[in-house]
Amino acid sequence: MTFGVALLLVGGFLLGGAYSIFRADSDTEGRTGAQIGFAVLLLVAALLASVAGVLYLV
């Protein structure tokens, strides 16, 4: 397994985490600001890792 493939796997894992947090139900009406902020943070990290993995493979 190359480093690029490992970065793609990490990106997919982070993307799944962002999706899971965004879809999580809370006791309050709608999502809290912390949930949205953390989901966006994970989404940015997932995109960076995925792009870096693709660029490493190219």
DRENDODREN-185897 format. One record per atom (N, C-alpha, C, O): y negated, z, x. Coordinates in steps of 0.2 Angstrom, whole numbers, plus 5000, padded with zeros to 4 digits. Example, Ala and Ser with C-alpha at 12.3 -4.5 7.8 and 13.67 -1.06 7.14 Angstrom:
BEGIN
502850395066/502250395062/501650395066/501750425071/501150355064/500550365068/500050395064/499450405067/
***
This chain:
BEGIN
500650005004/500050005000/499450005005/499350045009/498949955003/498349955007/497850005004/497950024999/497350005008/496750055006/496450025000/496150064996/496349955000/496049924994/496449944987/496149954982/497049934987/497449954982/497450024980/497350044974/497350074985/497250144984/496650154980/496550194976/496050114982/495450124979/495450104972/495150134968/495850044971/495850024964/496250074959/496050084954/496750104962/497150164958/496650224957/496650244951/496250244962/495750294961/495250274955/495150314951/495050214956/494550194951/494850194944/494550214939/495450174943/495750174937/495850244934/495850254928/496050284939/496150354937/495450384934/495450424929/494950374938/494250404936/494050364929/493750404925/494250304928/494050274922/494350304916/494150314911/495050324917/495450354912/495150424911/495150444905/494850464916/494550524915/493950524911/493750564907/493550464912/492950464909/493050444901/492750474897/493550404900/493750384893/493950454890/493850464884/494350494893/494650554890/494150604888/494150634883/493650604893/493050654891/492650624886/492450664881/492550564886/492050534880/492450544874/492050554869/493050534873/493450534867/493650604865/493850614859/493450654869/493650724867/493250754861/492650744861/493550784857/493250814851/492950884853/493250914858/492450894850/492150964852/491950994845/492050964840/491851064846/491751104840/491051084836/490951094830/490551054840/489951044838/489950974835/490450934836/489450954831/489350884828/489150834834/488650844837/489650794835/489550744840/489650764847/490050824848/489450734852/489650754859/489050794862/488450784860/489250834866/488650874870/488350834875/488650784878/487850854878/487450824883/487950824890/487950774894/488250884891/488650894897/489250844897/489450814902/489550834891/490150784890/489850714892/490250674895/489350694889/489050624890/488850624898/489050564901/488550664900/488350664908/488950664912/488950624917/489450704911/490050704915/490450634914/490750604919/490450604908/490850544907/490450484911/490750444914/489850494911/489450434914/489550444922/489550394925/489550504924/489650514931/490350484933/490350454939/490850504930/491550474931/491550404930/491850364934/491150374926/491150304925/490850264931/491150214933/490350294933/489950264939/490450274945/490450224949/490750324946/491250334952/491850284951/492050264956/492050274945/492650234944/492450164946/492750124949/491850144944/491550074945/491450064953/491650014955/491150114956/491050104963/491750104967/491850064971/492250144965/492850144968/493250074967/493550044971/493150044961/493549984959/493249924963/493549884966/492549924963/492249874967/492349874974/492449824977/492349934977/492549944984/493249924985/493349894991/493649934981/494349914982/494449834982/494849804986/494049804977/494149734976/493849704983/494049654985/493249724985/492949704991/493349714997/493349675002/493649764997/494149785003/494649735003/494949715009/494949714997/495549664997/495249594999/495649555001/494649574997/494449504999/494249495006/494049445007/
***
